[in-house]
Structures are given as structure tokens and as C-alpha cells.
Amino acid sequence: MQFENDYRQLSPAEVEQLKQHGCMADDWAAVWVRGLFRPERIQGVSFLGTVHLGDMSGSVHATSASHDMGQLPSTIIRATLRNVDIADWFYIQDVALIDGYEVGGRFVAVNCGRIVAGEGSFGIGSRVSVVNEGGGREVALSASLTSNIAYIVAMHRYIPGLVEGYERLVRAEAEALKPQIAKDVHIFSTRLVENVRIGRRAIIDGASALRHGTILSHPDQPTTVGSDVDADYFVFAEGALVDSAAKIRNSFVGQCVTVAQGFNAQDTLAFANSQLLCGEAVAVLAGPFTVSHHKSSLLIAGAYSFFNAGSSTNGSNHQYRLGPIEQAVFDRGVKTGSGSYLLYPAHIGAFTMVVGHHKTNPDTSAYPFSVLAEKEGESHLIVAQNLRTMGLFRDWRKWRSRDKRTLKSDQISYDILNPITVRQMMDAVRRIEGQMVESKSAHLIEGGLRIKRALLPRAAVAYRQAIDLYLAKAYAHDAGQSESLHCDWADVGGLVAPIDEVRTIESRIVAEAYNSVEQIAADFAALADKVPTLATRWAVGQARLWYSYNDSEDDFKDAIQRLAEACHNIKEATLADATREWAAKMKVSYGADAELHDPDADFAAIRGEFDSHPDVRDLHKYYDEMG
């Protein structure tokens, strides 16, 4: 009897027993086994080419997406195996074909069509046309792609050699890949898996067809692909849930991202904790916490992060001249109201609410925390209107608590007040106070928008209070220990970082100093660790300039006083905004069938009392502790 490493060929008695169980082989000498082989548990199996089977002494705990099937003994029933290597312990039943894979231990496949390794690179290297549907901002798929890397590759095309340096690493990654299914993978009722690498503990349950892709998965953050999913040229990251008839084409689904309920993603990169349900995305760079839940919403040709799309959100990127070449950039925290529409190109500033239809190619980037509203067909910007709202505070609290990742590839900055938004508010204050002196018209026209001049003094006050909250806090707490840092900052795929630090990473890519995309991701992680300290130094430096501080005792007292006043004013304004949820008009639909139609008791039973609401309590605690 011949042996191949620790494998052996079948004995004549084992071959005969397999034949009696309805098995066949084009060459029984090409079937190799190791450990305890249980021919009585193999029935109706066709062996084609060279097949290696691992030990059959153990059982497999089979788990689908919906139920636990318990322990199943190592078995193969009614299947065709061709040129496949299956490691120790497995349960395979009613599978048309498993071909060309190296399969890890504790593998389960039940009621499946073809699981075949064809030609290709498992989606790695496929170029995704994000932000601009007409092309020019393509990002090649990598198993180590992060929101931060995707951002610089898509948005910093002006840096010579950057794209070429990144794609060199992706090509090397693709060339090193082999068709593998890792340990603990369970596949149920799936028609086709073709040229897909599958990571450990992934569950594929009821998918329609998966072609040319990579499913990353980890024991601490397993990935699930569910019913009727149809995907071509893709990467699903650890913890992703792709389910319920989602259609994926040439896209990346990031860590703990959900794409489900018939969502259609074409040329889309969606990163950490995003949720894409029911609607559609085309040519989208969806940074962390991008949310679209409505069937009629279309995200198209844009860059987003911390974004929330209202129902029927839409945009036009095709002017019927040179094709769909227009694009939009939504700075972090933008929300769109139901039925909102933008004519591209457009740039919406941070934490801005968009309501209505806007056909003036709006640019609100100079005025964060605003409301862009339609009035009689014109676009009006209500500056700083969204700054002291309960919704803004609630969003900031929930984002960090809703990060479901245990593995964290995308580096994320959560703070609403950061060097970018604070710098924008400082510039806005200077602009507003200059305009209040220079202009006497009722409305200012800027960036395709109408801005009511009478509201600008209130906006300047709101901005100044937020600036005080950030700068005075840093100065009062850290000026004694921190040197000033003066630099520009960028929001790089959800990470707020000094642009010079980002340029250092980019220069290393250009210089071919990296051996893998994973190393780039590691440098962004190292940068993220430094950001809090750098941000504090920047804030201290800006406080010295903004308030003309020179570190005297009076300056520290002034900073403490500014911080206390800012905390009080912002808290009170935010509470006033929250009380609107308890106004009489909010009780209109309550109190059904109650005596005298008194809605108060019904409203209190459902909504609770204002002072006891968790978000209200958190607001008090946050500002009381800070001030």
C-alpha cells in the first residue's frame, strides 16, 4: 500500500465496500485517506481526479444561519468530489460537486449545487468605480482594504504614483492566493459557489450564487451570507451580514456591515457598521456608519460617512452631456429628509440636514451643522441650526456604543467637535462677522444658496459657544502639559488626522516601502493611536491664537469660565430642543378610545417623562461633568 505523507491509499476491502454503497471513482488509486476512515459512512459518492479525505473519527457541530443542527458524525452522502482536499471531520450531504478546493476541518455542506474553484483571483484586484460613476476614482479590492485606505486611493488621485503603489501591492496579494475554504465553514442550500475563498466560521445559508469573491471571517467575528444572495466580484469582511436577496456587484462589504432586504450594491465600498437595506447604491464610497433603510432611496456617485439617508433620497449625476460624470461629497454626519434631492456636483457640510429639492449644485461645506432647506424652489441655508440639537448629541452617543466590531480594521474618530469641524466654525465666524458689516441685503448668495442675513448673529453665537467648548476645555485641562501644534487636518475615511501624517503614509506607498496592504492599514492604526494627543495639542495651540492667551493665570481662569458658560448654554439649548418632543402637538395621535380623549396618560405610558428619558439624563451628566 502506498502512502503520501500521512495519507494512505484505500485497501481493496475498503474499495469494495464503497462500491457496495453506490460509490464510484475514475481511479481508486487517486483517493487518499488518513486517520480513522469510515467507509460505511460514505454512500453514493463519486470521486474524480485526486481526492484527499481527513480523519473521520470525530463529529461536527453544524450550525446554519437560523438553527442549530447539533452534532453530526463525519459522513459523505450523495456528493461528487473532484480534485479536492478535505481536512479532518466533515459532514457532506446532497452536494452536486465540490471541485478544486483545499477545505479545512469541521466542514459542513448540505443540499448544495456546485462549490467549485475556477480561474481568477477571488475578487482581489477587481477595480471598483466609486464616487464618480464615469470612472477615475477606482479602488482595487483587497482583503486588507480599510475605509482609510479606500479614501486616499479614491480621493487623492492627484498624488503621482499613489494609485500605482497601492495596486502593486494588490496584484502581489492576488497572485499569492489559493482556492481555500477555512476551518469551521458551514454551507447550506446554496446553488453556486464559484471561485470564492471562504474564511473561518463563515456561514453560507440559502445563497443563490456567489462568484469570484472573498469571504473573510474570524471565530470572534464570523461572517454570514444568507438567503437568495447573488454576488459577483466582491469582498465580505469579518462580521458582515449579507442577507435576504441582496445583490452585490463589484463591491466591498466591510466589518459588521449589513446589506439585506433586497439591497442592490453596484461598485460600492461600504465600511464599518454601515447598514444598507431595501434600496440601491451605485458608485458609492460609504464610510463608517452609513445608513440607508428605505426601498426608494438611491445613493449614487458620492462619498459619505456617518450618513443617514431618508426615504426617497436621490441625486442626479448625469447632465446628458458627457455621461454620468458628476459627483457629490457629503462630509461626516449628514442627514437627508424624506424626498430629498440634490443636483450634482454638490458638497454638503458636516452634520447638515438636507430637506427638499436642490438644483443649484449646493456647496455648504463652509458652514457645518446647518440645515439646507427648499423654499419656493430655492435653496436656503440656515446656518448652525443643527448644532445644538438633541439628535446631534444622541447620534454622537450612539455611534460608539453601536460599533459591533471586535476586530477593528477601519480607524474611526467619533467626536463631533474635532479639529476639522472646529476650524470650519472658526472660519465661518470670521466670514459671518465680516458679512454682517459689509452686506446690508436681506439675503446673502453663496455657494448656490440663499442665507438670511438676520439669522447670522445667532449662528455666530452658536458657533462661538461650540468653539469655546472644544478649545477652552483643551486649554484649561492640558495647556500646562501640551505644546502647540499647528497643522491642517483631513477626515480620511472616518479618521480625523493631521494631513501631514497622512501624507507620510502616502509617500511610503509611492516609494514602495510597504510589502502588503495590511502594512498600510497597520500604519493608519498607529496614526489613530496618536490622534487624541495630536488633537489636544492642536486645540491648545488654537486656543492660544483664538483668545490671545499667553499661559498666564488669568488666561487659565478665563478658559475655565468660557468652558463653564459654553457647557451651560449648549446644554440648555439642547434641552430646549428636546422638549419639543413633549409639546402638545406631539400628542395628537395618542389616547385612542380614552375617556374625553385625554392623550397625556397614553403619551406618558409610551414615551415616558422628559426628565427621566435616558438621553436627557446622559445630556445632563455629560455637560455637568465637563463644566
Secondary structure as GFF3:
##gff-version 3
##sequence-region A 1 627
A	DSSP	beta_strand	3	4	.	.	.	ID=ss1
A	DSSP	beta_strand	7	9	.	.	.	ID=ss2
A	DSSP	alpha_helix	12	20	.	.	.	ID=ss3
A	DSSP	beta_strand	24	25	.	.	.	ID=ss4
A	DSSP	three_ten_helix	28	30	.	.	.	ID=ss5
A	DSSP	beta_strand	31	33	.	.	.	ID=ss6
A	DSSP	three_ten_helix	39	41	.	.	.	ID=ss7
A	DSSP	beta_strand	42	53	.	.	.	ID=ss8
A	DSSP	beta_strand	59	63	.	.	.	ID=ss9
A	DSSP	beta_strand	68	73	.	.	.	ID=ss10
A	DSSP	beta_strand	75	86	.	.	.	ID=ss11
A	DSSP	beta_strand	90	99	.	.	.	ID=ss12
A	DSSP	beta_strand	102	103	.	.	.	ID=ss13
A	DSSP	beta_strand	107	116	.	.	.	ID=ss14
A	DSSP	beta_strand	127	129	.	.	.	ID=ss15
A	DSSP	beta_strand	138	140	.	.	.	ID=ss16
A	DSSP	alpha_helix	147	155	.	.	.	ID=ss17
A	DSSP	alpha_helix	162	175	.	.	.	ID=ss18
A	DSSP	beta_strand	180	181	.	.	.	ID=ss19
A	DSSP	beta_strand	186	188	.	.	.	ID=ss20
A	DSSP	beta_strand	192	198	.	.	.	ID=ss21
A	DSSP	beta_strand	203	205	.	.	.	ID=ss22
A	DSSP	beta_strand	209	215	.	.	.	ID=ss23
A	DSSP	beta_strand	224	225	.	.	.	ID=ss24
A	DSSP	beta_strand	230	236	.	.	.	ID=ss25
A	DSSP	beta_strand	241	242	.	.	.	ID=ss26
A	DSSP	beta_strand	247	253	.	.	.	ID=ss27
A	DSSP	beta_strand	258	260	.	.	.	ID=ss28
A	DSSP	beta_strand	264	270	.	.	.	ID=ss29
A	DSSP	beta_strand	275	277	.	.	.	ID=ss30
A	DSSP	beta_strand	280	286	.	.	.	ID=ss31
A	DSSP	beta_strand	291	292	.	.	.	ID=ss32
A	DSSP	beta_strand	298	304	.	.	.	ID=ss33
A	DSSP	beta_strand	308	309	.	.	.	ID=ss34
A	DSSP	beta_strand	314	316	.	.	.	ID=ss35
A	DSSP	beta_strand	328	330	.	.	.	ID=ss36
A	DSSP	beta_strand	335	336	.	.	.	ID=ss37
A	DSSP	beta_strand	341	343	.	.	.	ID=ss38
A	DSSP	beta_strand	346	348	.	.	.	ID=ss39
A	DSSP	beta_strand	353	355	.	.	.	ID=ss40
A	DSSP	beta_strand	357	358	.	.	.	ID=ss41
A	DSSP	beta_strand	371	375	.	.	.	ID=ss42
A	DSSP	beta_strand	378	382	.	.	.	ID=ss43
A	DSSP	alpha_helix	390	401	.	.	.	ID=ss44
A	DSSP	alpha_helix	419	438	.	.	.	ID=ss45
A	DSSP	beta_strand	443	446	.	.	.	ID=ss46
A	DSSP	beta_strand	449	452	.	.	.	ID=ss47
A	DSSP	three_ten_helix	453	455	.	.	.	ID=ss48
A	DSSP	alpha_helix	456	478	.	.	.	ID=ss49
A	DSSP	beta_strand	489	492	.	.	.	ID=ss50
A	DSSP	beta_strand	495	498	.	.	.	ID=ss51
A	DSSP	alpha_helix	499	510	.	.	.	ID=ss52
A	DSSP	alpha_helix	517	546	.	.	.	ID=ss53
A	DSSP	alpha_helix	553	579	.	.	.	ID=ss54
A	DSSP	three_ten_helix	580	582	.	.	.	ID=ss55
A	DSSP	three_ten_helix	584	587	.	.	.	ID=ss56
A	DSSP	three_ten_helix	595	597	.	.	.	ID=ss57
A	DSSP	alpha_helix	599	607	.	.	.	ID=ss58
A	DSSP	three_ten_helix	610	612	.	.	.	ID=ss59
A	DSSP	alpha_helix	614	626	.	.	.	ID=ss60
###
